[in-house]
Amino acid sequence: MESNNPGLRHLEYLVKSRETHSSAFVLEANDQLIIGTLFDAILALKNDLLKNEHIIWMQTLSIAHVLQRNMPEIKSNQYHSADLQAVFCYIHKNIYQPAMLKADVMSAQFNLTKDYIGPYFKRNTGSTLREYINAYRTQLIKERIASGRFGLKQIASEFGLTDESHLSKLLKK
């Protein structure tokens, strides 16, 4: 499966997210119905897994998408909260899109000024926003390299880097 697949990113985000492991999902009635229907579809296909593998995978990705849209950062945006957990969720969700991790974009997302979000993050975490983003990105890149399934060019592209030389510079820091 290609690593640039948005569905796969939804699934990876859910698996790695602290919020997934530390709290229950609160789903709206419509989303509960959707999840139930998707699970029923998967159960109906279980008797012939090989034949239905692709269909089951697509249903799993659909479940991941519904669950992700119910994560804390989505909820907090509705209330313009600057909750730190929501900031972490936002970073993890958008780590593949560098433009979404700029201070002005993030501050608008959390209804803060671009001059406030950095100091807010540092005051509450002890590291700068940029340091955290770079450390998290580097961790994911190292995992991709260690898996041996992705080439450097593909990894660079996935993380929005121009080429492999930018990837090498990031890893040397």
C-alpha positions in Angstrom: 0.0 0.0 0.0 1.4 3.4 -0.9 2.4 5.6 2.0 0.9 8.7 0.4 -2.5 7.2 0.7 -4.7 9.6 2.9 -6.7 6.6 4.2 -3.5 5.0 5.4 -2.5 8.2 7.1 -5.9 8.3 8.9 -5.2 4.8 10.2 -1.6 5.6 11.2 -2.7 8.7 13.0 -5.3 6.8 15.0 -2.9 4.0 15.9 -0.1 6.4 17.0 -2.3 9.0 18.7 -2.2 9.3 22.4 -5.8 10.3 22.5 -6.9 7.1 20.8 -5.3 5.1 23.6 -6.3 7.3 26.6 -10.0 8.1 25.9 -13.1 6.7 24.4 -14.6 8.2 21.2 -17.7 10.2 21.6 -19.6 9.7 18.3 -22.6 11.5 17.1 -25.7 9.3 16.4 -25.1 9.5 12.6 -21.4 8.5 13.0 -22.5 5.6 15.3 -24.8 4.4 12.6 -22.1 4.6 9.9 -19.6 2.7 12.1 -22.1 0.1 12.9 -23.0 -0.4 9.2 -19.3 -0.6 8.3 -18.7 -3.2 10.9 -21.7 -5.2 9.8 -20.3 -5.1 6.2 -16.9 -6.4 7.4 -18.6 -9.2 9.4 -20.6 -10.2 6.4 -17.4 -10.6 4.3 -15.4 -12.6 6.9 -16.2 -16.0 5.5 -14.0 -15.4 2.4 -11.2 -13.1 3.6 -8.9 -13.6 0.5 -11.6 -12.8 -2.0 -12.9 -9.8 0.1 -9.6 -8.5 1.4 -9.7 -5.3 -0.6 -13.3 -4.5 0.3 -12.5 -5.2 4.0 -9.5 -2.9 3.8 -11.6 -0.1 2.3 -14.2 -0.5 5.1 -11.4 -0.3 7.7 -10.1 2.9 6.2 -13.6 4.3 6.2 -13.9 3.5 9.9 -10.6 5.2 10.5 -11.8 8.3 8.7 -15.0 8.5 10.8 -13.0 8.0 14.0 -10.4 10.6 13.1 -13.0 13.3 12.5 -14.1 12.7 16.0 -10.7 13.3 17.5 -10.1 16.1 20.1 -8.6 18.7 17.7 -11.7 18.6 15.5 -13.9 19.1 18.6 -11.7 21.8 20.1 -11.8 23.8 16.9 -15.5 24.2 17.3 -15.0 25.9 20.6 -11.8 27.8 19.7 -9.9 26.1 22.4 -6.1 26.3 22.6 -5.9 23.0 24.4 -2.4 21.6 24.2 -3.6 18.1 23.4 -5.5 19.5 20.4 -2.2 21.2 19.2 -0.4 17.8 19.4 -3.2 16.1 17.5 -3.1 18.8 14.9 0.7 18.4 14.4 0.4 14.6 14.2 -2.4 14.9 11.7 -0.6 17.4 9.5 3.0 16.3 9.8 3.0 15.4 6.1 2.0 18.9 5.0 4.6 21.4 6.1 2.5 24.4 5.0 -0.1 23.4 7.6 2.5 23.5 10.4 3.4 27.2 9.9 2.7 29.4 12.9 0.2 31.6 11.1 -1.8 28.6 9.8 -1.7 26.9 13.2 -2.6 30.0 15.1 -5.7 30.6 12.9 -6.7 27.0 13.5 -6.7 27.5 17.3 -7.9 31.1 17.2 -4.6 32.5 18.6 -2.2 35.1 17.2 0.9 33.8 15.4 3.1 35.5 18.0 1.3 33.7 20.9 1.2 30.0 19.7 5.0 29.5 19.9 5.4 30.9 23.4 2.3 29.0 24.5 3.7 25.8 23.3 7.1 26.3 24.8 5.7 27.4 28.1 3.6 24.2 28.3 6.0 21.7 26.9 9.5 23.0 27.4 10.4 22.8 23.8 9.7 25.1 20.8 7.0 24.3 18.3 9.6 23.9 15.6 11.8 21.6 17.8 8.8 19.3 18.5 7.7 19.2 14.8 11.2 18.5 13.6 11.7 15.8 16.3 8.4 14.1 15.4 9.0 14.3 11.7 12.5 12.9 12.2 11.1 10.0 14.3 8.6 9.1 11.5 11.3 9.3 8.8 13.6 7.0 10.8 10.8 4.5 11.1 10.2 4.6 7.4 13.9 4.1 6.6 14.2 1.3 9.2 11.2 -0.5 7.7 13.1 -0.8 4.4 9.9 -0.5 2.4 10.4 3.1 1.2 13.1 4.7 -0.8 14.6 8.1 0.3 13.0 9.9 -2.6 9.6 8.5 -1.7 10.0 9.4 2.0 11.2 13.0 1.1 8.2 13.4 -1.2 5.8 12.0 1.5 7.0 14.6 4.0 6.8 17.5 1.6 10.6 17.8 1.3 12.1 18.9 -2.1 14.5 16.0 -2.4 16.7 13.5 -0.6 19.3 16.1 0.3 16.8 17.9 2.5 16.0 14.6 4.1 19.7 14.0 4.8 20.0 17.5 6.3 17.0 16.9 8.6 18.5 13.6 9.8 21.9 15.1 10.5 20.5 17.7 12.9 
